[in-house]
Structures are given as C-alpha cells and as structure tokens.
C-alpha cells in the first residue's frame, strides 16, 4: 500500500496496465458464475453465524476471560475478511475479471485481505499461546493476560495487521486463476505482458505462515500433552478442555489454508488444489462462528436467546464507485496531468502554525475521548440506549480525528495540493465523508432517542429496548457506508485552509480547465438540511454543518474557512471533552480508570440498578 499511496512510479512499474487496452484486457476475463455463487453462499452462511456470536461474546459473562477477548477481536478481522474473500470474490467470479480491469478495487482489497490474514495468523498464535500458558502456568497467564493486559496483545495483533496492510505485496484476482495470488499477471505469458514474475513473490507471507502457524501448532501440541498428563477428569480440566476445543478448531481452520497456500508454492498447481485453497481460506476466515455455535453450548444458548429477544415486527456522482470501477470517469474529474509534480509542488502553501494547532486539538480530543468510550462500554452505561448510540457515535468521531486533525495538521505543515498525494487524499476524503454522515445520522438518532424517551417512554421502549437499538446503529453505519461510496470526497489544498469537494478550487479556469460545478455535492446539501433540526441537540456537529452550508452559498473568506475548520475539528472530536465536563458519572469513572492503571487495582463500576448521572 505504501507504493500505491507514496511511490506512484514504483507502483506503475509493477502494476502497469498500459500493455493492452481495457477491451483487450477484458478478453481474458473468464466468467465462473457457479463458483461465484458458491463463494457468496459460503460468505452468507459464515456471516450469519459469526455476527450474533460476536455480539454474545462481547457480553461480560464471556468477555471477562482473556481467551474470549482474543476470539472477539479475531472475529472482527474474520468478519471484515468475509466481505472480500467471499462476497467480492463471488461477484468478481460471476462477472469475470483480470487485475487491469479493476486495478484500484483489487489493489486496495488485496491489501485489506493481507492485513486480515496476517492479523488472524497472529491472533491464532496468540490464542494458542494463551490457552497453553493458562493451563500449564496459570500464574504466568495472570501476569500476562489479566484484565486490561490482554488488550496490549490485541493492539500488537492489529499493529501486525497494519504492517501487512502497508508493506506486504497485495493479493489480486484473475478469475481464470480461481484463487487470489500475489502475481497480478500470473495468467499472462511473458511475451504478452513482459514482467518479471519473481518480483511478486512474497517473502513476508512465507515467514508469516511458517513462523506463526508453526508456533500455533507447537503450542497446541504442548497443551494436548499437558491435558493428557494432568487430566483424569477434574471439573476445571473439563472446562478448559471445552474452551481449548473451540480455540483449536477456530485456529485449525486458519492453519489449513496457510498449509495449502504453502503447497501451492512447492508442488505443481492444479485446479483442484486452487479450489481447495479458495474454500479453505473462506472457511478459515469465516467458519469461526459455526464452530462457536456447534461446539460451545453456552454461546449457542445465548445466540438462540438473542434471536428470540430481538424479533422485531418490520415496520450524483458515484465517485468512490468511479475510483474503484470506472477509471475513465475518475481521471476526467481528477486529472493531475495538467502539470508535472514539481509544478504542483509550487502551489503547496505550508502553514506550520495552523498544522500544529490542528494536531494539538486532535491530541486533546483523542486523550479525552478514548477513556470516555472505554467507560461507556461497561454494562452500567451500555444498558441504556442513549449510551449505546453515544459509544458508536464516538467511534466515528475518533476515526475522524485521525484524519481531520492529525492528517490535516501534517498536510498543512508540509503544504499540499490534491495532485501531490491524490490517492491518499481521495481515500481520506471518502473516509471523512463516511464519518461525517455517520455522525450526522448518529446525532439525529440521539436527539430523537432523547426526545421520545422523555415524551413517550412506552414508544421509546418499543423502538429502543435492549437489542433494538443496535438495529438503528446498523442503519447509521449503512448510511455512513453509502456516503463513503456515493458522495464526492473532500480534498485539501493548504492554500484554501479547509477540506472542500473541489480538488482544484484554488486554480483559475484558464490554468485548470475543469467545470467546478461537477464537484458540487447536492447529496451533502440535502443531508445537512434534513439533519439540521434534529442535530440541534448535538450542537457541536450542527455548527460546522451550518458553516459548511454557508461556504457553498456565500462568498468564502479566510476567517470563515478557519472557523469552519476548527468547529469541524471540535464537532468530530469534542464529544469526549463534553462528556468529561458535563457527565459526573463518566468523569468519576474515567478518573477511577486512570487511577487503576497507575495502581493496578480493579475498578468497581456502578451497579446495574443505579442510573448514570445525566440519563433521563
């Protein structure tokens, strides 16, 4: 991914699609509708099994154990992977594909699949080590994994996945090859596509598979021997053995595709082996939910109970789509060929003071928000629908902080225009759009929730009782996802101070001959107007939304742009500060939380019978 974003020349060298025209590449697309439908079917089954299991595992009765914490975050990676290795793979096999027909979607998806695979390998090795140590050396296990210490290991798992996302050779799919491979041109002879196929060999993946999968096997072998030696049927041993069975089956599913992938590099490849690799990979990344339901009686009972309780009576420009699937339309709207890189650099205006202020605001917002979210997720708060909404709204806002504070600050310090880092800005702009729309929806939802809960409590109970709140939260995420794909992204030219929809807004028409009306976001206007009334309660989000609306209707000046930027930074990050200042219960719990980290003592949270301060 570092080549894709920061090294365009090197990316072009290895993924050069100029050898043939788009229509010529299309001749090599081999449609496999039956295989595609099977992939989608496998993904649907896996997702339907996994999602309720993850929801159940997140409950305190399971989540207090370190192994279930690891399984939960491992399941999050698996669930993300299902979207790509089952649903996207199925779609691409149905329509037929080669890398150069959809290079952007394949490259980004391949990086995400790498991150999921590496993270899952690390997670499985960690789970195996956790089970082994917990059974053989319980005191050591308590030292390494007790309470919050497990999260340190989980952070390492995600960091390892992030390294793979950034620096590993991405897998790509040519439908004729059946399976995702590291070689983008594997099906083409060298005289047709003159590339060195050795350049696509992934040494990093080889080391990952050999080291982590081997350590997982060794840990479980040691654990099996320990159970056999110590066993003879104590209740504790039987309990641990049940958890061990689930853990080894989940990780065994990951071991099989890793082993098959290793075989693909050492023996002659056949279609049967490729099919085996594809489906074991899909089951390895998605079968964990089925294993939890089949082999863990407690989780199975909770999932059944969950569905019984959750039964509810039913009551412009597609620019990210263009970026992924319509290269010609994307290049028309975001054409950076008007000037060379050096010329674009001359328009980049460094604003070191502004950038430093942006980063400082982001640091303050993040430091205040993270402990608040950690406290809110406890059962004493999460049993209330309003705090459920606040928690997921906070996740959107902490994500936005990374981009609208830290990335914005960095780009202002160094100076930027869109065409100096088009991929980075485009993807970041889509993420910011998703966060903004999700935050608007969340604020409107929170306002409606508070209004109905106070005015019509019985209606509120019907709409938001227990698990029903998560249906609304799911709609919030779907709304954010739609904006990610179908709303023009915001981009940043440091000269114009604020992120805008127009990547060339600082350039006169005689210099950059584009139609600036192509970048007007009518969807954003409708969104701001519809949610303005409801979002009045969420004032921090209303202010930047209102000012952004003004920027599109009145002449823009630097003071207005500065006001818009800083209210946006606070609107998408100041929630933590507000919670600390105006909610006594959360403030005291955060203080206790910070004290517990210093002293190593356990935090005692309010009982379920006492409402947190500030809840209506």
C-alpha positions in Angstrom: 0.0 0.0 0.0 3.0 2.3 0.5 3.7 2.0 -3.2 0.1 2.8 -4.1 0.0 6.0 -2.0 3.6 7.3 -1.7 5.5 5.7 -4.6 3.5 6.0 -7.8 6.5 5.4 -10.0 7.3 2.1 -8.3 3.6 1.2 -8.3 3.4 1.9 -12.1 6.5 -0.3 -12.6 5.0 -3.4 -11.0 1.3 -2.8 -11.9 1.5 -1.3 -15.4 -1.8 -1.8 -17.3 -0.7 0.0 -20.4 0.4 -3.2 -22.2 -3.1 -3.6 -23.6 -6.3 -1.5 -23.9 -9.2 -2.1 -21.5 -11.1 -4.0 -24.1 -8.1 -6.3 -24.8 -7.7 -7.0 -21.0 -11.4 -7.8 -21.0 -10.9 -10.7 -23.4 -9.0 -12.6 -20.7 -11.9 -12.3 -18.2 -13.2 -15.8 -17.5 -16.7 -15.9 -16.0 -17.3 -18.5 -13.3 -20.9 -17.9 -12.2 -21.3 -21.2 -10.3 -18.1 -20.6 -8.4 -19.1 -17.0 -7.7 -22.5 -18.0 -6.3 -20.8 -20.7 -4.1 -18.5 -18.1 -2.7 -21.3 -15.7 -1.9 -23.3 -18.6 -0.3 -20.3 -19.6 1.9 -19.9 -15.9 2.9 -23.6 -15.5 3.8 -23.6 -18.6 6.0 -20.4 -17.6 7.7 -21.5 -14.0 8.3 -25.0 -15.1 9.7 -23.2 -17.4 12.1 -20.4 -15.0 13.1 -22.2 -11.7 13.8 -24.5 -13.0 16.6 -21.6 -14.9 18.1 -19.5 -11.8 18.3 -22.4 -9.9 19.9 -22.8 -12.7 22.5 -19.0 -12.9 23.2 -18.9 -9.2 23.9 -21.0 -9.7 27.0 -19.3 -9.6 30.3 -20.0 -13.3 31.1 -17.6 -14.2 28.3 -15.6 -11.1 27.8 -14.0 -11.2 31.3 -11.9 -14.2 30.1 -8.8 -13.3 28.1 -9.4 -16.1 25.5 -12.8 -14.7 24.6 -11.4 -11.2 24.3 -8.9 -12.6 21.7 -11.6 -14.5 20.0 -13.8 -11.4 19.7 -11.1 -9.2 18.0 -10.1 -12.2 15.9 -13.7 -12.5 14.9 -13.8 -8.8 13.9 -10.9 -9.4 11.5 -12.7 -12.5 10.2 -15.9 -10.6 9.6 -14.1 -7.9 7.6 -12.3 -10.6 5.6 -15.6 -12.3 4.7 -16.7 -9.2 2.7 -13.7 -9.5 0.5 -12.8 -13.2 0.2 -16.4 -14.3 -0.1 -18.7 -11.6 -1.4 -16.3 -9.6 -3.5 -14.6 -12.8 -4.8 -18.0 -14.2 -5.7 -19.0 -11.0 -7.6 -15.7 -10.9 -9.5 -16.0 -14.6 -10.5 -19.6 -14.1 -11.7 -18.7 -11.1 -13.9 -15.2 -12.3 -14.7 -12.1 -10.3 -14.0 -8.5 -9.6 -14.5 -6.4 -7.2 -12.4 -6.2 -4.5 -15.0 -10.0 -4.2 -15.4 -10.4 -3.0 -11.8 -6.9 -2.2 -10.5 -7.9 0.1 -7.7 -10.5 -2.1 -6.1 -8.3 -5.1 -6.4 -5.2 -3.5 -5.0 -7.0 -2.0 -2.0 -8.9 -5.2 -1.4 -5.7 -7.2 -1.6 -4.1 -5.0 1.0 -7.1 -5.4 3.3 -7.1 -9.2 2.8 -3.4 -9.3 3.6 -4.0 -7.3 6.8 -6.8 -9.7 7.8 -4.7 -12.8 7.1 -1.6 -11.6 8.9 -3.7 -10.4 11.9 -5.6 -13.6 12.0 -2.4 -15.7 12.0 -1.1 -13.5 14.8 -4.4 -13.8 16.7 -4.5 -17.6 16.3 -0.9 -17.9 17.5 -1.8 -15.6 20.4 -4.9 -17.6 21.3 -2.9 -20.9 21.2 -0.2 -19.4 23.5 -2.9 -18.0 25.8 -4.6 -21.4 26.1 -1.3 -23.2 26.7 0.0 -20.8 29.3 -3.4 -20.6 31.1 -3.5 -24.3 31.5 0.2 -25.0 32.3 1.3 -21.9 34.1 -1.8 -20.1 35.4 0.2 -17.5 37.5 2.2 -16.5 34.4 -1.0 -16.3 32.4 -2.5 -14.0 35.0 0.6 -11.8 34.8 0.5 -11.6 31.0 -3.3 -11.5 30.3 -5.1 -10.4 33.4 -7.8 -7.7 32.8 -6.6 -4.9 30.5 -3.2 -6.6 29.7 -5.0 -8.7 27.1 -5.7 -5.5 25.1 -2.0 -4.9 24.8 -1.6 -8.2 23.0 -4.6 -7.3 20.8 -3.1 -4.0 19.9 0.0 -5.8 18.8 -2.2 -8.0 16.6 -3.7 -5.0 14.9 -0.3 -3.3 14.5 1.0 -6.5 12.8 -2.1 -6.4 10.5 -1.4 -2.7 9.8 2.2 -3.5 8.9 1.0 -6.2 6.4 -1.5 -3.7 5.0 1.2 -1.1 4.4 4.2 -3.1 3.2 3.1 -6.6 2.1 2.6 -7.4 -1.6 -1.2 -7.4 -2.1 -3.1 -10.4 -3.4 -5.1 -9.8 -6.6 -7.6 -11.9 -8.5 -7.7 -13.1 -12.1 -10.8 -15.2 -12.4 -9.0 -17.6 -14.7 -6.6 -18.4 -11.9 -9.5 -19.1 -9.5 -7.6 -18.0 -6.3 -6.2 -14.6 -5.2 -2.5 -14.6 -5.9 0.4 -12.2 -5.3 1.2 -12.1 -9.1 -1.1 -9.6 -10.9 -0.2 -11.1 -14.3 0.1 -14.8 -13.4 -2.2 -15.9 -16.3 -0.3 -14.0 -19.0 2.8 -15.3 -20.8 5.9 -13.1 -20.6 5.8 -12.3 -24.4 2.4 -10.7 -23.9 3.0 -9.0 -20.6 6.7 -8.5 -20.2 7.1 -8.5 -16.4 9.5 -10.4 -14.0 7.2 -12.8 -12.2 9.8 -13.2 -9.4 9.1 -9.6 -8.3 5.7 -10.7 -7.0 7.0 -13.4 -4.7 6.1 -12.6 -1.1 8.9 -13.5 1.3 7.0 -11.7 4.1 4.0 -14.1 3.7 6.3 -17.1 3.7 7.8 -16.1 7.0 4.4 -15.3 8.5 3.0 -18.7 7.5 6.0 -20.7 8.7 6.6 -18.9 12.0 3.2 -18.1 13.3 1.4 -21.2 12.1 4.2 -23.4 13.4 4.1 -21.7 16.8 0.4 -22.2 16.9 0.8 -26.0 16.2 3.6 -26.3 18.8 1.5 -24.5 21.4 -1.5 -26.8 20.9 0.7 -29.9 20.9 2.1 -28.9 24.2 -1.4 -28.2 25.5 -2.7 -31.6 24.4 0.2 -33.3 26.2 -0.5 -31.3 29.3 -4.2 -32.1 29.3 -3.4 -35.8 28.8 -0.8 -35.8 31.7 -2.8 -33.6 34.2 -6.3 -34.7 33.1 -8.2 -37.6 34.7 -11.4 -35.5 34.7 -11.3 -32.6 37.1 -14.1 -30.1 36.5 -11.5 -27.4 35.8 -9.8 -29.6 33.2 -13.1 -30.3 31.5 -14.0 -26.6 31.4 -10.6 -25.7 30.0 -10.7 -28.6 27.5 -14.0 -27.3 26.1 -12.6 -23.8 25.5 -9.5 -25.4 24.2 -11.6 -27.4 21.7 -13.2 -24.3 20.3 -9.9 -22.5 20.1 -8.0 -25.3 18.3 -10.9 -25.7 15.8 -11.0 -22.0 15.0 -7.3 -21.8 14.6 -7.2 -25.1 12.8 -9.4 -23.5 10.1 -6.7 -20.9 9.6 -3.9 -23.4 9.6 -5.4 -25.4 6.7 -5.4 -22.6 4.0 -2.0 -21.5 5.2 -0.7 -25.0 4.6 -2.4 -25.3 1.3 -1.1 -22.0 0.2 2.4 -23.2 1.1 1.8 -26.3 -1.1 0.9 -24.1 -4.0 4.4 -22.7 -3.9 6.2 -26.1 -3.7 4.3 -28.5 -5.9 2.7 -28.3 -9.4 -0.6 -26.3 -9.2 -3.9 -27.9 -10.3 -7.4 -26.6 -10.4 -8.4 -28.9 -7.6 -5.7 -27.5 -5.4 -6.8 -24.0 -6.2 -10.4 -24.7 -5.4 -9.3 -26.3 -2.2 -7.2 -23.3 -1.3 -10.0 -20.9 -2.0 -12.7 -22.6 0.0 -10.5 -23.5 3.0 -9.4 -19.8 3.0 -13.1 -18.7 3.1 -13.9 -21.2 5.8 -10.7 -20.4 7.7 -11.7 -16.7 7.8 -15.4 -17.2 8.4 -16.1 -20.6 9.9 -15.3 -19.4 13.5 -19.0 -18.5 14.0 -20.1 -22.0 13.0 -17.6 -23.6 15.4 -18.7 -21.4 18.3 -22.4 -22.3 17.7 -21.7 -26.0 17.2 -19.1 -26.7 19.9 -19.9 -24.2 22.7 -23.2 -24.8 24.4 -23.3 -21.5 26.4 -22.7 -19.4 23.3 -25.3 -21.4 21.3 -27.9 -20.9 24.0 -27.1 -17.1 24.2 -27.4 -16.8 20.4 -30.8 -18.6 20.4 -32.0 -16.4 23.3 -30.7 -13.3 21.4 -32.8 -14.0 18.3 -35.8 -14.7 20.5 -35.5 -11.3 22.2 -34.5 -9.4 19.1 -37.6 -10.4 17.0 -38.9 -7.2 15.6 -42.0 -6.6 13.5 -41.0 -4.9 10.3 -42.1 -1.5 10.5 -24.6 12.5 -8.5 -21.7 11.4 -8.8 -20.8 7.9 -7.7 -17.2 8.9 -7.1 -15.8 6.1 -5.0 -17.6 3.8 -7.4 -15.8 5.6 -10.2 -12.5 5.4 -8.3 -12.8 1.6 -8.0 -14.7 0.6 -11.1 -14.7 3.4 -13.7 -11.1 4.6 -14.2 -12.0 6.8 -17.2 -14.6 8.8 -15.3 -12.3 9.2 -12.3 -9.5 10.5 -14.5 -11.8 13.0 -16.1 -12.8 14.5 -12.8 -9.4 14.2 -11.0 -6.9 14.7 -13.8 -3.5 15.5 -12.5 -1.7 15.5 -15.9 -2.0 19.3 -16.3 1.3 19.9 -14.6 4.4 17.8 -13.6 4.9 17.0 -9.9 7.4 19.9 -9.4 4.9 22.4 -10.8 2.1 21.2 -8.5 4.5 21.5 -5.5 4.9 25.2 -6.3 1.2 25.7 -5.4 1.6 24.0 -2.0 1.5 26.6 0.8 3.0 25.4 4.1 1.0 26.5 7.2 3.1 25.3 10.1 1.3 27.2 12.8 -2.1 26.1 11.6 -1.0 22.4 11.2 0.5 22.4 14.8 -2.8 23.8 16.2 -4.8 21.1 14.3 -2.6 18.3 15.7 -2.8 19.8 19.2 -6.6 19.8 19.0 -6.6 16.2 17.8 -4.3 15.2 20.7 -6.6 16.8 23.3 -9.8 15.4 21.7 -8.3 11.9 21.5 -6.9 11.9 25.0 -10.3 12.9 26.4 -12.4 10.6 24.1 -10.7 7.2 24.4 -11.1 6.8 28.2 -14.8 8.0 27.9 -15.5 5.3 25.3 -13.8 2.7 27.5 -16.0 3.7 30.4 -19.3 3.9 28.4 -18.9 0.4 27.0 -19.3 -1.0 30.5 -22.6 -2.6 31.3 -23.6 0.1 33.8 -23.9 2.6 30.9 -24.4 0.3 27.8 -27.7 -1.0 29.2 -29.1 2.5 28.2 -29.9 3.1 24.6 -28.6 6.6 24.6 -25.1 5.5 25.7 -25.1 2.7 23.1 -25.6 5.4 20.5 -23.0 7.7 22.1 -20.5 4.8 22.1 -20.8 4.1 18.3 -21.0 7.8 17.6 -17.7 8.2 19.5 -16.1 5.5 17.3 -17.0 7.5 14.2 -15.6 10.7 15.8 -12.3 9.2 17.0 -11.8 7.8 13.5 -12.5 11.3 12.1 -9.9 12.8 14.5 -7.1 10.8 12.8 -7.9 12.5 9.5 -9.4 15.9 10.2 -6.8 16.7 12.9 -3.7 14.7 12.6 -3.6 14.2 8.8 -4.9 17.8 8.2 -2.1 19.1 10.5 0.6 17.2 8.8 -0.6 18.3 5.3 -0.7 21.9 6.4 2.8 21.7 7.9 4.3 20.3 4.8 2.0 22.1 2.4 -0.2 20.3 -0.1 -2.4 20.3 -3.2 -4.6 17.4 -4.2 -2.3 16.2 -7.0 0.7 15.8 -4.8 -1.0 12.9 -3.0 -4.2 12.1 -4.9 -4.7 8.5 -3.7 -4.1 9.4 0.0 -6.4 12.5 -0.2 -9.1 10.7 -2.2 -9.4 7.7 0.2 -9.1 10.0 3.3 -11.8 12.3 1.9 -14.1 9.3 1.4 -13.5 8.2 5.0 -14.1 11.7 6.3 -17.4 11.7 4.3 -18.4 8.4 5.9 -17.5 9.7 9.4 -19.4 13.0 8.8 -22.6 11.4 7.5 -22.5 8.7 10.2 -22.0 11.4 12.9 -24.9 13.4 11.5 -27.1 10.3 11.5 -26.0 9.4 15.0 -26.7 12.9 16.3 -30.1 12.9 14.8 -30.8 9.5 16.2 -29.6 10.5 19.6 -31.8 13.6 19.5 -34.8 11.6 18.6 -34.0 8.9 21.2 -33.8 11.6 24.0 -37.0 13.3 22.8 -39.1 10.1 22.6 -37.6 8.7 25.8 -38.7 11.8 27.7 -42.0 12.4 26.0 -43.3 8.9 25.1 -41.5 6.4 27.2 -43.6 3.4 26.0 -42.8 4.3 22.4 -39.2 4.6 23.3 -39.3 1.2 24.9 -40.8 -0.3 21.7 -38.2 1.4 19.4 -35.0 1.2 21.5 -35.4 -1.6 24.1 -32.3 -3.7 24.6 -31.0 -5.1 21.2 -33.3 -3.0 19.1 -31.0 0.0 19.5 -28.4 -1.9 17.5 -30.8 -2.0 14.5 -30.7 1.8 14.5 -26.9 1.7 14.9 -26.7 -0.6 12.0 -28.6 1.8 9.9 -26.2 4.6 11.0 -23.3 2.5 9.7 -25.1 1.7 6.5 -25.7 5.4 5.9 -22.0 6.1 6.5 -21.1 3.4 4.1 -23.4 4.7 1.4 -21.8 8.2 1.8 -18.3 6.6 1.5 -19.2 5.2 -1.9 -21.7 7.7 -3.4 -20.7 11.2 -2.1 -17.9 13.2 -3.7 -14.9 13.1 -1.3 -13.5 16.2 0.3 -9.9 17.1 -0.6 -7.4 19.6 0.8 -5.3 22.3 -0.8 -3.5 24.0 2.0 -3.9 27.4 0.3 -7.7 27.1 0.8 -7.3 26.1 4.5 -10.3 23.8 4.7 -11.1 20.5 3.0 -13.5 21.1 0.1 -15.3 19.0 -2.5 -13.4 20.7 -5.4 -9.8 19.5 -5.7 -9.0 22.4 -8.0 -10.8 25.2 -6.2 -7.6 27.4 -5.9 -6.9 27.3 -9.6 -8.4 29.6 -12.2 -10.2 28.1 -15.1 -7.6 29.2 -17.7 -5.0 27.3 -15.7 -7.0 24.1 -14.9 -9.9 23.8 -17.5 -12.4 21.9 -15.4 -16.1 22.5 -14.7 -16.2 23.3 -11.0 -19.9 22.5 -10.9 -19.0 18.9 -11.3 -17.8 18.9 -7.7 -20.9 20.4 -6.0 -22.3 17.8 -3.6 -26.1 18.0 -3.7 -26.3 15.0 -1.5 -24.3 16.8 1.2 -26.7 19.8 1.0 -29.8 17.5 1.4 -28.1 15.7 4.3 -27.2 18.9 6.1 -30.8 20.3 5.7 -32.6 17.2 6.7 -30.5 16.6 9.8 -30.0 20.2 10.9 -33.2 20.3 13.1 -32.6 17.0 14.8 -28.9 17.8 15.3 -29.5 21.0 17.2 -29.2 18.9 20.4 -25.8 17.8 19.1 -24.7 21.4 18.7 -21.0 20.6 18.1 -22.0 18.8 14.9 -24.6 21.4 13.9 -22.2 24.4 13.9 -19.6 23.1 11.3 -22.5 21.7 9.2 -24.2 25.1 9.1 -20.9 26.9 8.3 -20.1 24.4 5.6 -23.5 25.1 4.1 -22.7 28.8 4.2 -19.4 28.2 2.3 -21.5 26.9 -0.6 -23.9 29.8 -0.6 -22.0 33.0 0.2 -18.5 34.3 -0.9 -15.8 32.4 1.1 -13.3 34.3 3.2 -10.3 33.1 5.2 -12.0 33.8 8.6 -15.0 31.7 7.7 -12.7 28.9 6.5 -10.7 29.0 9.7 -14.0 28.9 11.7 -15.3 26.0 9.6 -12.0 24.1 10.1 -11.8 24.4 13.9 -15.5 23.9 14.5 -15.2 20.7 12.4 -12.3 19.5 14.5 -14.2 20.1 17.7 -17.5 18.8 16.2 -16.0 15.5 15.3 -13.8 15.2 18.4 -15.0 17.4 21.2 -17.6 14.8 22.4 -15.0 13.4 24.9 -14.4 16.8 26.4 -18.2 17.4 26.7 -18.7 14.0 28.4 -15.9 14.8 30.9 -17.2 18.2 31.7 -21.0 17.6 31.9 -21.4 14.0 33.0 -20.4 13.4 36.6 -20.7 9.6 36.4 -18.4 9.3 33.4 -16.0 11.8 34.7 -15.6 9.9 38.0 -15.3 6.6 36.2 -12.6 7.9 33.9 -10.7 9.2 37.0 -11.0 5.8 38.7 -10.0 4.2 35.4 -6.8 6.2 35.2 -6.1 5.6 38.9 -6.5 1.8 38.4 -3.9 1.9 35.6 -1.4 3.5 37.9 -2.1 1.3 40.9 -3.0 -1.9 39.2 -6.3 -2.2 41.2 -9.6 -3.2 39.8 -12.2 -0.5 39.0 -15.6 -1.1 40.6 -18.4 0.1 38.3 -21.9 1.3 39.3 -24.4 -1.5 39.9 -27.0 -2.1 37.2 -29.7 -0.7 39.4 -28.2 2.8 39.6 -28.6 5.1 36.6 -25.6 7.0 35.5 -25.8 10.7 36.2 -27.4 12.7 33.4 -29.6 9.9 31.9 -33.2 10.9 31.6 
